[in-house]
Amino acid sequence: MKKLTYQIKIDAPVSRVFKTMLDKETYKQWTSAFNPSSDFEGVWEKGQKIHFTGDNENGEKGGMVAEIAEYIPNSYVSIRHLGILDKGKEVLSGPTVEDWAGALENYSFTDIEGQTLLEIDVDTNDEYIDYFNEAWPNALKQLKNISEKK
């Protein structure tokens, strides 16, 4: 697995960026860069299971099954991937999840004179590098725009 890193400076306080990133409605807006129907089911609390969902080309619900590995408000969030959602059902073992199980997404929020430096580290396999290198910068631009408008 490879680690990809993305960062963006946002002209808004850390507390606003953190809230914008994780609140249900604004989450759906900035993550639309990955899938127009992006959403989540669950809560942002350490140790809690969370589903990151979206509809596939056939209109079926799919996505990732994860747990919140760490949650420090206005500072750091770590997500550990456990498996996938296939037509709304959890798949936590087998060949379709072997490449993803244990992968981490880490979000670090740093205050720089009232602005926020958001750094993201994502574990991925070769198959998704090009996709992530296109989608993540677009998603972060959307998050920046939403956070700076509030």
N, C-alpha and C positions, 0 to 999 in steps of 0.2 A: 504494500500500500504506500502511496505517496502522500505527502503533506503539501497542500497548497495554502498560500497566505494571501489575504486581501486586506486592504485598509482604506479608510476614507476619513477625511476631516470634515466635521459637520459643525456649522455655525449655530449651535444650540447647546444648552447645558446637558451634561450626562444624564440627569434624571429624565429629561424630556426624550432624549434619544432612546434610552432604555425602555421607557413606557411606550413610545411609538413602535419600537421593534417588537414588543411582546403583546401589546393589547390586540385583542381579537380582530377588530375592524381594520386597524392600520397594518397589522401583520399580513392580512389578506391582500392589501394594496401593494406593499413592497415585494412580497414573495410572488406576485403575479408574473414577475420576470422568469420564474422557474416553470410555472404552470398557471394559466389564467384562473383556474379554480382552486388554487392553493389555499389551505386552511389547516387548522390543527384542532385536535380533540384531546383535552386533558388540561392539566394545570402546570404552571411553571414553579415547581417546588422540588427540591433535592429529593431523589429517591422515587419520584413519581413517574409512572409510565405515561407517555404522550404519543399520540398518532399524528403524523404530518401527512395530510391527505391531499388528493387532487384526482380529478377524473381523467381517465385515459381517452384515447381516440374513439373508443366504443362507448364512452359515457359511464364506464365502470369505475367505482372508487378503488383507488390504489394508493400507495405511498409507503412510508417508513414507520416502523415501530421502534420507539426509542425510550430511553429513560433520562431524566435530568440527573446527570452525574454530579453537578455542582451548581449552586445558585446563590450568588452573592449580589443582592440588589445594588444597582447602579455601579457595578464593578465587573462581574464575571459570570458567564453562563457556560456550562459544558454539557453537551448532549452526547450520549453514547447510543449508537444504533444497535438494535437488538435483532431486527428482522425486517420483513416487508409486509405490506397489506396487499392481498390479492383478492379483488372483488369484495373488499371489506373484511376479509378474514385474515387473522394474524398467521404468518408463516415465520417460525422462529428457528427452524433448522432445515438442513438439506442444501443441495447445490445452489439454489437460487439466492441464498442468504450468506453463504460462506465468505464471499468477497466483502461483505459489508459488516458482518457481526463484529462488534467491538470498535468500529470506526468512530472517531470523535469529531465533533464540531465545537470549537471553543471560541467564545466571543469575549473580548476584553475591551472595557470602556475606560478611557483615560481622559481626565480633565486637563486641558491646556488653555489656561487663561480664559475660562468660560466657554470654550469650545470643546468638542468631543473628538478624540481620536478613537475610532472603532477599528479594532484589528480582529480578523477572523482567520482561524486555522482550521482547515478541513482535510480529513483523511479521505482519499479516494483511490480508485484503481485507474489504470491507463484508459479504460473505455470512456470515462467521464471527464477527463482532463480538459479537452477542448470545449465541451459543453459548459463546465463550471467556469472556465476562463472567459466565456462570453456572458453567461447568466449572472455570475456573482457581481461583476462590475455594474451591470444594468440594475440589479436588485439594490445595490448600495446607493446608486444614484437616486433611485426612487425613494429609498429610506431617507436620504439626505434632503430631498425636496419636501417630503412630508414633514420631517422634523423641523425644518427651517421655516415652514409656513405657520406652524402652530403658535 
